[in-house]
Amino acid sequence: MKPCLFEYHRPRTVAEAVESLRKLENAKVLAGGQSLMPMLNMRFVMPDHVIDLNCINELAYLREDGDTIVIGAMTRQRDIELSPIVRARVPLLSEALGFTGHIQTRNRGTFAGSLCHLDPAAEQPAVALTCEADIVATSHRGQRVIPMAEFPVAYMATRLEPDEIVTEIRLPASPKRHGYAFVEFARRHGDFALASVAALVVPGRDGSIERSAITVGGVGSLPMRLSAGETELQGKTLEDANIVRAAEASAELDVIEDVHASAAYRRQLARVLTLRALRCAAERLATQT
C-alpha cells in the first residue's frame, strides 16, 4: 500500500517548524521516520501535511548539564547508544537501546520520536519513565516541561498539544553507585517485546535501598511503574528473598491479551523478567565500591 496524498514541508529552524505546525491542519511531524513511514504506507495515519525535522541541525545534540543529560530531539538512537556520556552516566539507556530494532533503524530513529510514538512495547519510553525524564515541548507559545510520568495519556497517545513539538529530553544522571538492568523477551531480536523490565536501584549509606524504579513494558497499553515492587524494596537489602517479593508484585499489573500472548503468559513474563532485572542490578551494584 502507498501513503495518501500529502504536502511535504522541510523547515530549517525550530521556529519555522512550530509556525508550520500552528498554521497547518491535520499535520504529522517526521523525525527518524521508523514508525511514521510504515504507518503512512499502510494508511494507519492519513495527514494532509508532513513536517520533516531532519534539516533542523539545532536539535541534534547530546550534552551534560550538571547532573542532567540533555538530548536534542533529532539526536539519533545509535549516537545515544554509543555516547561515552550516556554509557557513563545513564547506562540503563545505552543497554536498552541495544534491544531497539536493529543498527540500521537506530541509525535513523530518535529518542524523542520513540517517546512521541509511545508504543507500549518500546524500550525507550520504559527507560524514560524509570529514569524520571522530563520532556521539553515547544510551540509558538514557548516551551513547557512535561514529566515523563505525566506524558502518556492512553495507548499511543501523549500529553502533547496538536501544535507542540518535542525539542529536548532531560534525563537525571544516575548516581555513581547504583544497580541497573534492562531485560526483555521478544520472539526475535529486534521485534517489539512481549514484555520488558527496566530496573534502577540506588543504595543508601547503610547499604539498604534508598530509591528504586522498576518499569514494565509490553504487557499493558502503557509502560507501567511497578510501584508495589518498589515499595517492597524500600529500606531493604537486595538479598534474593526481597527481590522475589518485589517481583511478585507484578501479579497486580493490568495486562493485555492479544494474538501474540495471553494475559496470563504476559503476567508470568513480567514476574520472571523483574526477577532477572533486579538480580542483574544487584550483581552490578555488588561490584561497585
C-alpha positions as CSV (number, residue, x, y, z in Angstrom):
1,M,0.0,0.0,0.0
2,K,1.1,3.6,-0.5
3,P,0.6,6.8,1.5
4,C,-2.3,9.1,0.8
5,L,-1.5,12.4,-0.9
6,F,0.0,15.0,1.5
7,E,2.0,18.2,1.3
8,Y,5.6,18.0,2.4
9,H,7.3,20.7,4.5
10,R,11.0,20.9,5.4
11,P,11.7,23.7,7.9
12,R,15.3,24.7,8.7
13,T,14.7,26.0,12.3
14,V,12.6,25.2,15.3
15,A,10.8,28.5,14.8
16,E,9.8,27.6,11.3
17,A,8.7,24.1,12.4
18,V,6.4,25.3,15.1
19,E,5.0,28.0,12.9
20,S,4.1,25.4,10.3
21,L,2.5,23.2,12.9
22,R,0.5,26.2,14.1
23,K,-0.9,27.1,10.7
24,L,-1.4,23.7,9.1
25,E,-4.3,21.4,10.0
26,N,-4.0,17.6,10.2
27,A,-0.2,17.7,10.2
28,K,2.3,15.0,11.3
29,V,5.9,15.6,12.4
30,L,8.6,13.4,10.8
31,A,11.8,12.8,12.8
32,G,13.5,9.4,12.2
33,G,10.5,8.0,10.4
34,Q,11.0,4.5,11.7
35,S,7.4,4.4,12.9
36,L,5.7,7.1,10.9
37,M,6.7,5.9,7.4
38,P,5.2,2.4,7.9
39,M,2.1,3.9,9.3
40,L,1.8,6.2,6.3
41,N,2.4,3.4,3.9
42,M,-0.4,1.3,5.5
43,R,-2.6,4.3,5.8
44,F,-3.0,3.9,9.6
45,V,-2.4,7.7,9.5
46,M,-3.6,10.0,6.7
47,P,-2.2,13.5,7.2
48,D,-2.7,16.4,4.9
49,H,0.8,17.7,5.8
50,V,4.1,16.1,6.8
51,I,6.6,18.4,8.6
52,D,10.1,16.9,8.3
53,L,12.5,17.9,11.1
54,N,15.6,16.4,9.6
55,C,17.1,19.7,8.4
56,I,16.9,21.3,11.9
57,N,20.5,20.9,13.0
58,E,20.0,22.8,16.2
59,L,18.0,19.8,17.5
60,A,20.9,17.3,17.1
61,Y,22.9,17.4,20.3
62,L,23.8,15.5,23.5
63,R,25.5,17.1,26.4
64,E,25.9,17.1,30.2
65,D,24.4,20.0,32.2
66,G,25.5,19.3,35.7
67,D,23.7,16.2,36.8
68,T,21.4,16.2,33.8
69,I,21.9,14.6,30.4
70,V,20.3,16.7,27.8
71,I,19.4,15.1,24.4
72,G,18.1,17.0,21.4
73,A,15.0,15.7,19.6
74,M,16.9,14.9,16.4
75,T,19.8,13.0,18.1
76,R,19.9,9.5,16.6
77,Q,19.4,6.5,18.8
78,R,22.7,5.0,17.6
79,D,24.6,8.1,18.7
80,I,23.0,7.9,22.1
81,E,23.7,4.2,22.4
82,L,27.4,4.7,21.7
83,S,27.8,8.0,23.6
84,P,30.5,7.8,26.3
85,I,28.4,10.3,28.3
86,V,25.4,8.1,28.3
87,R,27.3,4.9,29.0
88,A,29.0,6.5,32.0
89,R,26.0,8.5,33.4
90,V,22.8,6.7,32.2
91,P,24.0,3.2,31.3
92,L,20.4,1.9,31.5
93,L,19.5,3.8,28.4
94,S,22.5,2.6,26.5
95,E,21.7,-1.0,27.4
96,A,18.1,-0.7,26.4
97,L,18.9,0.8,23.0
98,G,20.8,-2.4,22.2
99,F,17.4,-4.1,22.2
100,T,15.8,-1.4,20.0
101,G,15.2,-2.6,16.4
102,H,18.4,-3.1,14.6
103,I,21.5,-0.9,13.9
104,Q,20.0,0.2,10.6
105,T,16.9,1.5,12.3
106,R,18.8,3.1,15.2
107,N,20.9,5.0,12.7
108,R,17.8,6.9,11.8
109,G,15.4,6.6,14.8
110,T,15.4,9.2,17.5
111,F,14.7,9.0,21.2
112,A,12.2,11.8,21.0
113,G,10.4,10.1,18.2
114,S,10.0,6.9,20.2
115,L,8.6,8.8,23.1
116,C,6.1,10.6,21.0
117,H,5.0,7.4,19.2
118,L,4.7,5.8,22.6
119,D,4.4,2.2,21.7
120,P,3.9,0.4,25.0
121,A,6.3,-2.4,23.9
122,A,9.1,0.1,23.0
123,E,12.2,0.2,25.1
124,Q,12.9,4.0,25.3
125,P,9.6,5.1,27.0
126,A,10.2,2.5,29.7
127,V,13.7,3.9,30.3
128,A,12.4,7.5,30.3
129,L,9.8,6.5,32.9
130,T,12.3,4.6,35.0
131,C,14.8,7.5,35.0
132,E,12.1,10.1,35.6
133,A,12.9,12.1,32.5
134,D,11.5,15.5,31.6
135,I,10.1,16.2,28.1
136,V,10.5,19.7,26.7
137,A,7.7,20.6,24.3
138,T,7.9,23.7,22.1
139,S,5.1,25.7,20.3
140,H,4.6,29.2,19.2
141,R,3.6,30.0,22.8
142,G,7.0,29.0,24.1
143,Q,8.3,25.9,26.0
144,R,6.9,23.8,28.7
145,V,8.4,20.8,30.6
146,I,6.3,17.6,30.9
147,P,7.5,15.0,33.4
148,M,7.6,11.6,31.8
149,A,5.3,10.2,34.4
150,E,2.6,12.6,33.1
151,F,3.5,12.4,29.4
152,P,1.5,9.2,28.5
153,V,-2.3,9.7,28.3
154,A,-3.6,6.5,26.7
155,Y,-2.5,3.8,24.2
156,M,0.0,5.6,21.8
157,A,-1.3,9.0,22.9
158,T,0.7,11.7,24.7
159,R,0.0,14.9,26.5
160,L,1.4,16.9,23.6
161,E,-0.9,19.6,22.2
162,P,-1.5,19.5,18.4
163,D,0.8,22.5,17.9
164,E,3.7,21.3,20.0
165,I,6.9,19.5,19.0
166,V,9.2,17.7,21.4
167,T,12.6,19.5,21.2
168,E,14.5,18.1,24.1
169,I,14.7,15.3,26.6
170,R,16.3,15.7,30.0
171,L,17.5,12.7,31.9
172,P,18.8,12.8,35.5
173,A,22.3,11.2,35.6
174,S,22.3,8.1,37.7
175,P,24.3,8.2,41.0
176,K,27.8,6.9,40.9
177,R,26.8,3.9,42.9
178,H,23.7,2.2,41.5
179,G,22.5,-1.0,40.0
180,Y,20.6,-1.2,36.8
181,A,19.4,-3.6,34.1
182,F,17.1,-3.8,31.1
183,V,15.8,-7.2,30.0
184,E,13.1,-8.2,27.6
185,F,11.5,-11.1,25.8
186,A,10.7,-11.0,22.1
187,R,10.1,-13.6,19.5
188,R,13.2,-12.4,17.6
189,H,15.9,-9.9,18.4
190,G,14.7,-6.5,17.2
191,D,11.0,-7.4,17.4
192,F,8.8,-5.5,19.8
193,A,8.9,-7.1,23.2
194,L,6.1,-9.2,24.6
195,A,7.4,-8.0,27.9
196,S,10.3,-5.9,29.2
197,V,11.6,-4.6,32.5
198,A,13.8,-1.7,33.3
199,A,15.2,-1.6,36.8
200,L,17.3,1.0,38.7
201,V,18.3,0.7,42.4
202,V,20.2,3.2,44.5
203,P,21.6,2.3,47.9
204,G,21.9,4.5,50.9
205,R,24.9,4.8,53.2
206,D,24.0,1.7,55.2
207,G,23.6,-0.4,52.0
208,S,19.9,-0.7,52.1
209,I,17.9,0.5,49.1
210,E,17.2,4.2,49.3
211,R,15.5,4.5,45.9
212,S,14.3,2.1,43.3
213,A,12.5,2.3,40.0
214,I,11.0,-0.6,38.1
215,T,9.1,-0.2,34.8
216,V,7.3,-3.0,33.0
217,G,6.7,-2.5,29.3
218,G,4.9,-4.5,26.6
219,V,2.3,-6.0,28.9
220,G,-0.3,-3.2,29.0
221,S,-1.5,-0.2,27.0
222,L,1.2,1.9,28.6
223,P,4.6,1.3,30.2
224,M,3.9,0.9,33.9
225,R,6.0,1.6,37.0
226,L,5.8,-1.4,39.4
227,S,5.1,0.8,42.4
228,A,4.3,-2.1,44.8
229,G,7.6,-3.8,43.9
230,E,9.5,-0.5,44.5
231,T,7.8,-0.2,47.9
232,E,8.8,-3.8,48.8
233,L,12.5,-2.9,48.3
234,Q,12.5,0.4,50.1
235,G,14.8,0.4,53.0
236,K,15.8,-3.3,52.5
237,T,18.9,-5.0,51.1
238,L,19.0,-6.7,47.7
239,E,19.0,-10.2,49.1
240,D,17.2,-12.6,46.9
241,A,14.2,-13.1,49.2
242,N,13.4,-9.3,48.9
243,I,13.9,-9.4,45.1
244,V,11.4,-12.3,44.8
245,R,8.8,-10.4,46.9
246,A,9.3,-7.3,44.7
247,A,8.8,-9.4,41.5
248,E,5.7,-11.0,42.9
249,A,4.1,-7.5,42.9
250,S,3.8,-7.9,39.1
251,A,0.8,-10.1,39.7
252,E,-1.3,-7.0,40.3
253,L,-0.5,-5.4,36.8
254,D,-3.3,-4.8,34.4
255,V,-2.1,-6.7,31.4
256,I,-3.4,-7.1,27.9
257,E,-4.2,-10.2,25.8
258,D,-3.7,-10.4,22.0
259,V,-2.8,-12.8,19.2
260,H,0.8,-12.8,20.4
261,A,0.3,-13.8,24.1
262,S,-2.4,-14.4,26.7
263,A,-2.7,-12.2,29.7
264,A,-1.5,-15.0,32.0
265,Y,1.6,-15.5,29.9
266,R,2.5,-11.8,29.9
267,R,2.0,-11.6,33.6
268,Q,4.3,-14.6,34.1
269,L,6.9,-12.9,31.8
270,A,6.6,-9.7,33.8
271,R,7.4,-11.6,37.0
272,V,10.3,-13.6,35.6
273,L,11.8,-10.5,33.8
274,T,11.5,-8.4,37.0
275,L,13.4,-11.2,38.8
276,R,16.1,-11.2,36.2
277,A,16.4,-7.4,36.0
278,L,16.7,-7.0,39.8
279,R,19.2,-9.8,40.2
280,C,21.3,-8.3,37.5
281,A,21.1,-4.9,39.1
282,A,22.1,-6.4,42.4
283,E,25.1,-8.1,40.9
284,R,26.2,-4.9,39.2
285,L,25.8,-2.9,42.4
286,A,27.8,-5.5,44.4
287,T,30.9,-5.0,42.1
288,Q,30.9,-1.2,42.7
289,T,32.9,0.4,45.5
